[in-house]
Amino acid sequence: MSSRIEAIGFIQEDNAENITRYRESLDSLLLTDENLRNRRILDIGSADGGFARYVRSLGLNCEIVDLDTVWAPPPDAQAVRADAYHLPFRNNVFDLVVSSGCIPILCIGSKFTGEAQARQNTKMSLSEAFRVTKPGGQVRMNSVPTIGSVNFAGHYEWEYFGLIAVADAVKDYVRLLNSRGNKAFVKTDTLIIYKKG
Ligand SMILES: C[S@@+](CC[C@H](N)C(=O)[O-])C[C@H]1O[C@@H](n2cnc3c(N)ncnc32)[C@H](O)[C@@H]1O
């Protein structure tokens, strides 16, 4: 279930430093300020809505979705508490759907859920982002694991195999989209999807 989030609690103040951080997340999505103009934008896994505040600093709008409730969005932000696997939006409504730093967290699951679940999670989160994107629109997600980029070092075994499963599921989904006339690819660690117009 999703619900409109009431803007209660503290509202994070932006300073030059954290606005710069969200500018960097735009860079890592391989986007520029210009790509944001005249677009209906959704940020999935927005946390406290920092990216949306960056977009707002340009005089534009950005809707946000996160499952967690510890953060409080700006009062006039369009914020929805919802699961990325079941986005509470109709099909084909956003020009640009972004997600920063979320795919591993969203998809890997836990040591109890296993690789099949990681694959399923990946498919669900990518297909939901695609579903709500308009024909001719784009999905951009950074921090997307690729087979060659996942290192065993620094991970528990279940995390390593979970990330490999996520990377493989991303590859499969990209192939599926391309076979249906969309254009999808991973550049470095950024997934870019151009939905067929
Ligand atoms: C690494 S943080 C993302 C940070 C933010 N995008 C940024 O760039 O600062 C991951 C976010 O994903 C959210 N998240 C995790 N699972 C989710 C789910 N199933 N649906 C929606 N959001 C989820 C978490 O609550 C968290 O805010």
The ligand as a Gaussian input file, in Angstrom:
#p B3LYP/6-31G(d) Opt

LIG

0 1
 C       21.263000       4.394000      -1.015000
 S       19.705000       5.033000      -0.630000
 C       19.401000       6.097000      -1.963000
 C       19.804000       7.419000      -1.835000
 C       19.329000       8.483000      -2.757000
 N       18.791000       8.030000      -4.029000
 C       20.521000       9.351000      -2.960000
 O       21.010000       9.427000      -4.094000
 O       20.952000       9.928000      -1.964000
 C       18.563000       3.768000      -1.044000
 C       17.113000       4.147000      -0.819000
 O       16.284000       3.121000      -1.352000
 C       15.150000       3.019000      -0.507000
 N       14.525000       1.725000      -0.751000
 C       15.001000       0.492000      -0.383000
 N       14.147000      -0.458000      -0.784000
 C       13.111000       0.175000      -1.414000
 C       11.925000      -0.276000      -2.048000
 N       11.631000      -1.565000      -2.149000
 N       11.111000       0.651000      -2.604000
 C       11.405000       1.973000      -2.540000
 N       12.518000       2.457000      -1.934000
 C       13.358000       1.572000      -1.389000
 C       15.728000       3.193000       0.885000
 O       14.728000       3.556000       1.822000
 C       16.758000       4.301000       0.661000
 O       16.229000       5.576000       0.889000

